[in-house]
Amino acid sequence: MTISVSNLARSIQNRQTRALEVISQTLAVIEAKNPHLNCFTDILHPRALAQAQKIDQAIANGESVGPLAGVPFAVKNLFDIKGIVTLAGSKINRDHPAAGQDAIAIQTLQAAGAVLVGATNMDEYAYGFVTENAHYGATANPLDPSRVSGGSSGGSAAAVAANLVPLALGSDTNGSVRVPAACCGVVGLKPTFGRVSRQGLFLFVSSLDHPGFFTANVADMTAIWSLFAKNNLKAPLNGLEGVKIALADDYFQQGAEPEVIEAVTAIAERLGVSQKITIPETTRARAAAYIITASEGANWHLPRLQTRLEDFDSATRDRFLAGALIPSSWYLQAQRFRRWYRDRLREIFTEVDIILTPTIPCIAPPLGV
């Protein structure tokens, strides 16, 4: 499905096609491709088809159906879906009752007419960057199935990259939207903390988790983000005139593969960016993020670690156990540093509007490495 989100919705609203046709075709393509890519852990046939029929009936009755009428979307399987167990990539959560209602982010998209077609694969409890899950398998990269899709929202990114859906939701703690977007060659957005409701998400690190989005292009992301930003949107830009852009140097130019640096440099040249900027203490910031992540994640999962240790994916189990052993003084110091680092970035953003950096320092790594 290569048609844009807005054009697809418009074609349904204008009766050039029907929502039921779009959703039926989407589900058929998912069924055909998912055995090879493993993007989806749940495919919601009855629900999606029923919603599509309602949209078509509403259009026939002359009723308003929303700007995303009939647009299919998927969500990472840590979002609550009514009637479905919220797995969060885990075996342990299979024993939980099904969700009683949809997550708020899902409700927002559905109110705009979008149709949920399934839940996508992820690293267990969102603690990973590869979406190679011991319980539900690995999600292959649609651009090269021998490589990872990134993580932890790899199923969502891969579903968009494979044209299974034009829109998918994920979550981002330390890169779990941005990393798979980079690996799979799609657009990923991690909004500002608190701008998108987390109600109905199975969280990983409460002080860092952001719901986020995947689309195939920037225009589609703009359409989606306008629904969530609403009154918080500033006047739209008319090109980039007056926008101050800088290229991050130092840490962000070190250790990356040549292809990555070349790509970022090419973008900077195309945008006419000559200013470079140094973000201070980035290595310490990365260390602080890891300490906060491991500490908060282990604290949240401590009852499960104490009672069902062998039911964890071995990769995430070891990370959580390590986090449980981190001294509280380390965590407190990491949070102090976080506040200092936030203030430095605020100072930088008084001087520039956009900072260009690589998202990851390499192309997508091979599966199983």
C-alpha positions in Angstrom: 0.0 0.0 0.0 1.9 3.1 -1.2 -0.9 5.6 -1.3 -0.6 8.4 1.2 -2.7 8.4 4.4 -4.6 11.5 3.4 -5.2 10.4 -0.2 -6.4 7.0 0.9 -8.9 8.6 3.4 -10.1 11.0 0.8 -10.7 8.3 -1.8 -12.9 6.4 0.8 -14.7 9.6 1.7 -15.4 10.4 -2.0 -16.6 6.8 -2.6 -13.8 6.1 -5.1 -13.2 3.0 -3.0 -14.8 1.5 0.1 -13.2 1.1 3.5 -14.2 -2.6 3.5 -12.2 -3.2 0.3 -9.2 -1.4 1.7 -9.3 -3.3 5.0 -10.0 -6.7 3.4 -7.0 -6.2 1.1 -4.8 -5.1 4.0 -5.7 -8.1 6.0 -5.1 -10.5 3.1 -1.6 -9.0 2.4 -0.8 -9.2 6.1 -1.8 -12.9 6.2 0.4 -13.6 3.1 3.5 -11.7 4.2 3.5 -12.1 8.0 4.7 -15.7 8.1 8.0 -14.5 6.4 8.4 -11.2 8.2 6.8 -11.9 11.6 5.6 -8.3 12.1 2.3 -9.2 13.8 1.5 -11.2 16.9 -2.3 -10.6 16.6 -4.4 -9.9 13.5 -7.8 -8.4 14.2 -10.0 -9.7 11.4 -13.5 -9.5 12.8 -13.0 -6.1 14.6 -11.3 -4.5 11.6 -13.9 -5.6 9.1 -16.8 -4.6 11.4 -15.3 -1.1 11.8 -14.7 -0.8 8.0 -18.4 -1.7 7.4 -19.5 1.0 9.9 -17.4 3.6 8.1 -18.9 2.7 4.7 -22.4 2.9 6.2 -21.7 6.2 7.8 -20.5 7.6 4.5 -23.5 6.3 2.7 -25.7 8.0 5.3 -23.9 11.3 4.8 -22.3 11.2 8.3 -18.9 12.6 9.2 -16.3 9.9 9.4 -13.1 11.7 10.3 -9.9 12.7 8.4 -8.4 9.1 8.5 -11.6 7.3 7.5 -10.7 3.7 6.6 -6.9 4.1 7.0 -5.5 0.8 8.5 -3.0 1.0 11.3 -1.2 -1.3 13.7 0.2 -0.9 17.3 3.0 -2.4 19.2 1.7 -5.1 21.4 2.2 -3.2 24.6 -0.8 -1.0 23.8 -4.1 -2.1 25.3 -6.5 -3.5 22.7 -10.0 -4.3 24.0 -10.6 -8.0 24.2 -6.9 -8.8 23.6 -4.2 -9.7 26.2 -1.5 -7.0 26.3 1.6 -9.1 25.8 4.3 -6.5 25.9 6.4 -9.1 24.1 6.4 -11.4 27.1 5.3 -15.0 28.0 4.4 -13.9 31.5 1.7 -11.5 30.4 -0.2 -14.2 28.6 -1.7 -15.0 32.0 -3.2 -11.5 32.3 -6.9 -10.9 31.6 -7.7 -9.3 28.2 -7.7 -5.5 28.2 -11.1 -3.9 29.0 -10.7 -0.9 26.7 -8.4 0.4 24.0 -5.4 2.6 24.9 -6.1 6.4 24.5 -3.8 6.7 21.5 -5.8 4.0 19.7 -9.1 5.7 20.7 -7.8 9.0 19.2 -6.9 7.3 15.9 -10.2 5.5 15.7 -12.2 8.6 16.5 -10.5 10.0 13.4 -11.7 7.0 11.4 -8.6 4.9 11.3 -9.0 1.1 11.5 -6.9 -1.0 13.8 -5.8 -4.3 12.1 -3.4 -5.8 14.5 -0.7 -5.8 17.2 3.0 -6.0 16.3 6.0 -7.9 17.6 8.6 -6.3 19.9 11.5 -7.0 22.3 10.3 -8.5 25.5 9.0 -5.7 27.8 10.6 -3.2 25.3 14.1 -3.9 26.6 16.1 -4.3 23.4 17.0 -2.9 20.0 16.6 -5.8 17.7 13.1 -7.4 18.0 14.5 -10.9 18.3 12.1 -12.3 20.8 12.6 -15.7 22.4 8.8 -16.2 22.7 7.4 -14.8 19.5 10.4 -15.0 17.1 12.4 -12.4 15.3 10.9 -9.7 13.0 12.9 -9.6 9.8 13.8 -6.3 8.1 11.7 -6.0 4.9 14.6 -4.2 3.1 16.9 -7.2 3.8 15.3 -10.2 5.6 18.8 -11.3 6.8 19.0 -8.2 9.0 17.2 -7.0 12.1 14.3 -4.6 12.0 15.6 -2.7 15.0 13.8 -2.4 18.3 12.1 -2.5 20.5 9.2 -1.4 18.2 10.6 -3.5 15.3 7.3 -5.1 14.3 5.6 -1.7 13.8 8.5 -0.3 11.8 8.7 -3.4 9.6 4.9 -3.4 9.0 5.2 0.1 7.6 8.4 -0.6 5.6 6.7 -3.7 4.1 3.7 -1.6 3.0 1.4 -3.8 5.2 0.0 -0.6 6.9 0.7 3.1 6.2 0.7 3.9 10.0 1.8 2.1 13.1 2.3 3.0 16.8 5.3 2.2 18.9 7.0 3.4 22.1 10.4 4.9 22.7 12.5 4.9 25.9 16.1 5.2 24.6 15.4 4.9 20.9 12.8 2.2 20.4 11.0 4.2 17.7 14.0 6.0 16.2 16.2 2.9 15.9 13.8 0.6 14.0 12.7 3.6 11.8 16.4 4.0 10.9 16.9 0.3 10.3 13.8 -0.1 8.2 14.0 3.2 6.2 10.8 4.7 7.4 9.8 7.9 9.3 9.8 7.7 13.1 8.6 10.3 15.5 9.2 10.3 19.3 7.1 13.3 20.5 7.9 15.5 23.4 7.4 13.6 26.7 3.7 13.9 27.8 2.3 15.2 24.5 0.7 11.8 23.7 -1.3 9.9 26.4 0.3 6.8 27.9 -2.9 5.6 29.4 -3.3 2.0 28.3 0.4 1.3 27.7 2.4 -1.4 29.5 5.3 0.8 30.5 9.0 -0.1 30.7 10.6 3.0 32.2 8.0 5.4 33.6 10.2 8.5 33.5 11.4 8.0 29.9 8.7 6.2 28.0 7.1 8.0 25.0 4.4 6.7 22.6 5.5 7.3 19.1 4.6 6.8 15.4 5.8 5.3 12.2 4.8 6.3 8.7 6.3 5.8 5.2 6.9 9.6 4.6 6.9 13.0 6.3 3.6 14.1 4.8 1.8 11.2 6.4 3.5 11.9 9.7 2.4 15.5 9.6 -1.2 14.3 9.1 -1.0 12.0 12.0 0.7 14.4 14.3 -1.8 17.1 13.7 -4.5 14.9 15.3 -2.4 14.5 18.5 -0.9 18.0 18.7 -4.2 19.9 18.0 -4.1 23.3 19.7 -0.4 22.9 20.6 0.7 23.3 16.9 2.5 26.4 16.0 1.8 28.1 12.6 3.1 25.8 9.9 6.4 26.6 8.4 6.6 27.9 4.8 9.8 26.1 3.9 13.0 26.3 6.0 13.6 30.1 5.7 14.6 31.4 9.1 15.0 27.9 10.6 18.4 27.5 12.3 19.9 24.1 11.7 23.2 22.8 13.0 25.1 19.6 12.5 26.2 17.8 15.7 29.9 17.0 15.9 32.2 15.4 18.4 30.4 12.3 19.8 28.0 12.1 16.9 30.7 12.0 14.3 32.8 9.3 16.1 32.6 5.6 15.6 30.0 5.5 12.9 30.3 3.6 9.7 31.4 5.7 6.7 28.0 5.2 5.0 26.2 6.8 8.0 28.4 9.9 8.1 28.2 10.3 4.4 24.4 10.2 4.5 24.1 12.8 7.3 26.7 15.0 5.5 24.8 14.8 2.3 21.6 15.9 4.0 23.4 18.8 5.7 24.8 19.9 2.3 21.4 19.7 0.7 19.9 21.8 3.4 22.8 24.3 3.2 23.8 23.6 6.8 27.3 24.8 7.7 27.1 25.4 11.4 28.3 22.7 13.7 27.5 22.3 17.4 28.9 20.2 20.2 26.5 18.7 22.7 28.5 18.4 25.9 28.9 15.2 28.0 27.0 13.0 25.6 28.9 9.9 26.7 27.9 10.5 30.3 24.3 11.2 29.2 24.2 7.7 27.5 25.5 6.1 30.7 23.0 8.0 32.8 20.1 6.8 30.5 21.3 3.2 30.9 21.4 3.5 34.7 17.9 5.0 34.9 16.5 2.5 32.4 17.9 -0.5 34.2 17.0 0.7 37.7 13.4 1.7 36.9 12.8 -1.3 34.7 14.1 -3.7 37.3 12.1 -2.1 40.0 8.9 -2.4 37.9 9.5 -6.0 37.1 10.9 -7.1 40.5 7.9 -9.2 41.5 8.1 -11.1 38.2 11.8 -11.5 38.6 11.3 -13.0 42.1 8.5 -15.4 41.1 8.9 -16.2 37.3 12.5 -15.7 36.5 12.7 -18.6 34.0 9.8 -17.3 32.0 11.7 -14.2 30.9 13.5 -14.0 27.6 17.1 -14.7 28.6 18.4 -11.5 27.0 16.0 -9.2 28.9 16.2 -11.3 32.1 19.9 -10.7 32.5 19.5 -6.9 31.9 16.7 -6.7 34.5 18.8 -8.7 37.0 21.7 -6.4 36.5 19.4 -3.4 37.0 18.2 -4.8 40.3 21.7 -4.7 41.6 22.5 -1.0 40.8 23.1 1.0 43.9 20.4 3.7 44.6 23.2 6.3 44.8 24.0 5.6 41.1 20.4 6.1 40.2 20.1 9.4 42.1 23.3 10.7 40.6 22.1 9.7 37.1 18.9 11.7 37.7 20.9 14.7 38.9 23.0 14.5 35.7 19.8 14.2 33.7 18.6 17.6 35.0 21.9 19.2 34.2 22.0 17.7 30.7 18.4 18.8 30.0 19.4 22.4 31.0 22.4 22.3 28.6 20.1 21.2 25.7 17.6 23.9 26.5 20.5 26.4 26.2 21.5 24.9 22.8 17.9 25.2 21.5 17.9 28.9 22.2 20.6 29.1 19.5 19.3 26.6 17.0 16.0 25.0 16.0 17.1 21.7 14.6 20.1 19.5 15.3 21.1 16.9 12.6 22.7 13.7 14.0 22.8 10.1 12.8 20.1 8.0 14.4 22.3 4.9 14.7 26.0 4.5 13.8 25.6 1.6 11.4 23.3 -0.1 8.9 20.9 -2.7 10.3 23.0 -5.6 11.8 22.5 -9.2 10.7 19.9 -11.3 12.6 21.2 -13.6 15.3 24.4 -11.8 16.0 
